[in-house]
Amino acid sequence: MTAGDGPAASATVPEAPAPPAVVKTTSLLTTLGAGGVIAGVLLVVVYSLTLPAIEANKQKDLEAAIKEVLKGAERYETLYVVGGALVAKAPEGADPKKLEQVYLGYRAGNERAGFALAAAEPGFQDLVGLIFGYDVAKKQLLGMKVLESKETPGLGDKIAKDQTFVGQFRGAATPLVGVKQGKRSKPGEVDMITGATISSKAVIRIINNTLKRLGPAVEAYAAEGTR
């Protein structure tokens, strides 16, 4: 140090950066949980608000389907399956929506047009839901319409879109038998869709199983109406 130098300047030490704030796990979980609850409540509210419209649309589609498979029907009566029989009125205390239903169609002049039966069973991808019209006296189908299906687009979904396939069920004798494409020769045989035999068989199986299960009840109710 020279004579003219003053005291040595003290060196400035830079401050260390502050440590990041520690987020408590419990606080984070609480926030996430609250967000989940709010989202869940919102979903319930939205579902509750839209449910009436959804049910109304389903009912409208069902009514159209019933009239489609019961050609010429102007109106229909809802029957309920109770104890293996059909009744015109749901038992006291029972929720009609939870009872299996069968629909009896009427033409002008109160003439019976046939019964419409709805059912669902597994297909290739998921459940296949359908409805079909049935003539008890002739033991023939009056028509068939797929109501719900998630079958493979372009293949299995043809059970609903292929009008040649769908048209085979009008006037088909029961029970149904699936045959290879182009081999149909008898009233109860159905040409299955090439590349979608599982879906085709599902439709046939659903109809056969439904008639096996409910056929006696339908026939008994029809007989009562002719007495």
Contacts in CASP RR format, 6 or more apart in sequence:
PFRMAT RR
TARGET T0000
AUTHOR 0000-0000-0000
METHOD contacts of the structure
MODEL  1
MTAGDGPAASATVPEAPAPPAVVKTTSLLTTLGAGGVIAGVLLVVVYSLT
LPAIEANKQKDLEAAIKEVLKGAERYETLYVVGGALVAKAPEGADPKKLE
QVYLGYRAGNERAGFALAAAEPGFQDLVGLIFGYDVAKKQLLGMKVLESK
ETPGLGDKIAKDQTFVGQFRGAATPLVGVKQGKRSKPGEVDMITGATISS
KAVIRIINNTLKRLGPAVEAYAAEGTR
1 8 0 8 1.000
61 147 0 8 1.000
62 118 0 8 1.000
62 131 0 8 1.000
62 147 0 8 1.000
63 76 0 8 1.000
65 116 0 8 1.000
65 131 0 8 1.000
65 145 0 8 1.000
65 147 0 8 1.000
66 73 0 8 1.000
66 76 0 8 1.000
66 103 0 8 1.000
66 105 0 8 1.000
66 116 0 8 1.000
66 131 0 8 1.000
67 73 0 8 1.000
67 76 0 8 1.000
68 143 0 8 1.000
68 145 0 8 1.000
69 116 0 8 1.000
69 131 0 8 1.000
69 132 0 8 1.000
69 133 0 8 1.000
69 142 0 8 1.000
69 143 0 8 1.000
69 144 0 8 1.000
69 145 0 8 1.000
70 76 0 8 1.000
70 103 0 8 1.000
70 105 0 8 1.000
70 113 0 8 1.000
70 114 0 8 1.000
70 115 0 8 1.000
70 116 0 8 1.000
70 133 0 8 1.000
70 142 0 8 1.000
71 113 0 8 1.000
71 142 0 8 1.000
71 143 0 8 1.000
71 170 0 8 1.000
72 107 0 8 1.000
72 113 0 8 1.000
73 105 0 8 1.000
73 106 0 8 1.000
73 107 0 8 1.000
73 113 0 8 1.000
73 114 0 8 1.000
74 106 0 8 1.000
74 107 0 8 1.000
74 108 0 8 1.000
75 105 0 8 1.000
75 106 0 8 1.000
76 103 0 8 1.000
76 104 0 8 1.000
76 105 0 8 1.000
76 106 0 8 1.000
76 116 0 8 1.000
77 88 0 8 1.000
77 103 0 8 1.000
77 104 0 8 1.000
77 105 0 8 1.000
77 106 0 8 1.000
78 96 0 8 1.000
78 101 0 8 1.000
78 102 0 8 1.000
78 103 0 8 1.000
79 86 0 8 1.000
79 87 0 8 1.000
79 88 0 8 1.000
79 101 0 8 1.000
79 102 0 8 1.000
79 103 0 8 1.000
79 104 0 8 1.000
79 221 0 8 1.000
80 86 0 8 1.000
80 87 0 8 1.000
80 88 0 8 1.000
80 89 0 8 1.000
80 90 0 8 1.000
80 91 0 8 1.000
80 96 0 8 1.000
80 99 0 8 1.000
80 100 0 8 1.000
80 101 0 8 1.000
80 102 0 8 1.000
81 99 0 8 1.000
81 100 0 8 1.000
81 101 0 8 1.000
81 102 0 8 1.000
81 214 0 8 1.000
81 217 0 8 1.000
82 90 0 8 1.000
82 91 0 8 1.000
82 94 0 8 1.000
82 99 0 8 1.000
84 217 0 8 1.000
85 217 0 8 1.000
85 220 0 8 1.000
85 221 0 8 1.000
86 102 0 8 1.000
86 217 0 8 1.000
86 218 0 8 1.000
86 220 0 8 1.000
86 221 0 8 1.000
90 96 0 8 1.000
90 99 0 8 1.000
101 118 0 8 1.000
102 115 0 8 1.000
102 116 0 8 1.000
102 117 0 8 1.000
102 214 0 8 1.000
102 217 0 8 1.000
102 218 0 8 1.000
103 115 0 8 1.000
103 116 0 8 1.000
103 117 0 8 1.000
103 118 0 8 1.000
104 112 0 8 1.000
104 114 0 8 1.000
104 115 0 8 1.000
104 116 0 8 1.000
104 221 0 8 1.000
105 112 0 8 1.000
105 113 0 8 1.000
105 114 0 8 1.000
105 115 0 8 1.000
105 116 0 8 1.000
106 112 0 8 1.000
106 113 0 8 1.000
107 113 0 8 1.000
112 222 0 8 1.000
113 142 0 8 1.000
114 133 0 8 1.000
114 134 0 8 1.000
114 135 0 8 1.000
114 136 0 8 1.000
114 142 0 8 1.000
115 133 0 8 1.000
115 134 0 8 1.000
115 136 0 8 1.000
115 218 0 8 1.000
115 222 0 8 1.000
116 131 0 8 1.000
116 132 0 8 1.000
116 133 0 8 1.000
116 134 0 8 1.000
117 131 0 8 1.000
117 132 0 8 1.000
117 133 0 8 1.000
117 134 0 8 1.000
117 210 0 8 1.000
117 211 0 8 1.000
117 214 0 8 1.000
117 218 0 8 1.000
118 129 0 8 1.000
118 130 0 8 1.000
118 131 0 8 1.000
118 147 0 8 1.000
119 129 0 8 1.000
119 130 0 8 1.000
119 206 0 8 1.000
119 207 0 8 1.000
119 209 0 8 1.000
119 210 0 8 1.000
120 127 0 8 1.000
120 128 0 8 1.000
120 129 0 8 1.000
120 130 0 8 1.000
120 148 0 8 1.000
120 206 0 8 1.000
121 127 0 8 1.000
121 128 0 8 1.000
121 129 0 8 1.000
121 202 0 8 1.000
121 205 0 8 1.000
121 206 0 8 1.000
121 209 0 8 1.000
122 128 0 8 1.000
122 202 0 8 1.000
123 151 0 8 1.000
123 198 0 8 1.000
123 199 0 8 1.000
123 202 0 8 1.000
124 151 0 8 1.000
124 152 0 8 1.000
124 156 0 8 1.000
124 196 0 8 1.000
124 198 0 8 1.000
124 199 0 8 1.000
124 202 0 8 1.000
125 150 0 8 1.000
125 151 0 8 1.000
125 152 0 8 1.000
126 149 0 8 1.000
126 150 0 8 1.000
126 151 0 8 1.000
127 148 0 8 1.000
127 150 0 8 1.000
128 146 0 8 1.000
128 148 0 8 1.000
128 149 0 8 1.000
128 151 0 8 1.000
128 159 0 8 1.000
128 199 0 8 1.000
128 202 0 8 1.000
128 203 0 8 1.000
128 206 0 8 1.000
129 146 0 8 1.000
129 147 0 8 1.000
129 148 0 8 1.000
129 149 0 8 1.000
129 206 0 8 1.000
130 144 0 8 1.000
130 145 0 8 1.000
130 146 0 8 1.000
130 147 0 8 1.000
130 148 0 8 1.000
130 203 0 8 1.000
130 206 0 8 1.000
130 207 0 8 1.000
131 144 0 8 1.000
131 145 0 8 1.000
131 147 0 8 1.000
132 141 0 8 1.000
132 142 0 8 1.000
132 143 0 8 1.000
132 144 0 8 1.000
132 145 0 8 1.000
132 169 0 8 1.000
132 207 0 8 1.000
132 210 0 8 1.000
133 141 0 8 1.000
133 142 0 8 1.000
133 143 0 8 1.000
133 144 0 8 1.000
134 140 0 8 1.000
134 141 0 8 1.000
134 142 0 8 1.000
134 174 0 8 1.000
134 211 0 8 1.000
134 218 0 8 1.000
135 141 0 8 1.000
135 142 0 8 1.000
135 171 0 8 1.000
136 218 0 8 1.000
136 219 0 8 1.000
136 222 0 8 1.000
137 222 0 8 1.000
139 173 0 8 1.000
139 174 0 8 1.000
140 171 0 8 1.000
140 172 0 8 1.000
140 173 0 8 1.000
140 174 0 8 1.000
140 187 0 8 1.000
141 169 0 8 1.000
141 170 0 8 1.000
141 171 0 8 1.000
141 172 0 8 1.000
141 174 0 8 1.000
141 176 0 8 1.000
141 207 0 8 1.000
142 170 0 8 1.000
142 171 0 8 1.000
143 166 0 8 1.000
143 167 0 8 1.000
143 169 0 8 1.000
143 170 0 8 1.000
143 171 0 8 1.000
144 166 0 8 1.000
144 167 0 8 1.000
144 169 0 8 1.000
144 170 0 8 1.000
144 203 0 8 1.000
144 207 0 8 1.000
145 160 0 8 1.000
145 166 0 8 1.000
146 159 0 8 1.000
146 160 0 8 1.000
146 166 0 8 1.000
146 203 0 8 1.000
149 156 0 8 1.000
149 157 0 8 1.000
149 159 0 8 1.000
149 160 0 8 1.000
149 199 0 8 1.000
151 157 0 8 1.000
151 159 0 8 1.000
151 196 0 8 1.000
151 199 0 8 1.000
152 196 0 8 1.000
152 199 0 8 1.000
155 193 0 8 1.000
155 195 0 8 1.000
155 196 0 8 1.000
155 199 0 8 1.000
156 193 0 8 1.000
156 195 0 8 1.000
156 196 0 8 1.000
156 198 0 8 1.000
156 199 0 8 1.000
156 200 0 8 1.000
157 199 0 8 1.000
158 165 0 8 1.000
158 193 0 8 1.000
158 196 0 8 1.000
158 199 0 8 1.000
159 165 0 8 1.000
159 166 0 8 1.000
159 193 0 8 1.000
159 196 0 8 1.000
159 199 0 8 1.000
159 200 0 8 1.000
159 202 0 8 1.000
159 203 0 8 1.000
160 166 0 8 1.000
162 193 0 8 1.000
164 191 0 8 1.000
165 190 0 8 1.000
165 191 0 8 1.000
165 193 0 8 1.000
165 200 0 8 1.000
168 184 0 8 1.000
168 190 0 8 1.000
168 191 0 8 1.000
169 190 0 8 1.000
169 207 0 8 1.000
171 187 0 8 1.000
172 187 0 8 1.000
172 188 0 8 1.000
172 190 0 8 1.000
173 186 0 8 1.000
173 187 0 8 1.000
173 188 0 8 1.000
174 188 0 8 1.000
174 207 0 8 1.000
174 208 0 8 1.000
174 211 0 8 1.000
175 188 0 8 1.000
175 208 0 8 1.000
175 211 0 8 1.000
175 212 0 8 1.000
176 188 0 8 1.000
176 189 0 8 1.000
176 190 0 8 1.000
176 204 0 8 1.000
176 207 0 8 1.000
176 208 0 8 1.000
177 186 0 8 1.000
177 188 0 8 1.000
177 189 0 8 1.000
177 190 0 8 1.000
177 204 0 8 1.000
178 189 0 8 1.000
178 190 0 8 1.000
178 191 0 8 1.000
178 192 0 8 1.000
178 200 0 8 1.000
178 201 0 8 1.000
178 204 0 8 1.000
179 189 0 8 1.000
179 190 0 8 1.000
179 191 0 8 1.000
179 192 0 8 1.000
180 191 0 8 1.000
180 192 0 8 1.000
181 191 0 8 1.000
181 192 0 8 1.000
181 193 0 8 1.000
181 194 0 8 1.000
182 191 0 8 1.000
183 189 0 8 1.000
183 191 0 8 1.000
184 190 0 8 1.000
184 191 0 8 1.000
190 200 0 8 1.000
190 204 0 8 1.000
192 200 0 8 1.000
192 201 0 8 1.000
192 204 0 8 1.000
193 199 0 8 1.000
193 200 0 8 1.000
END
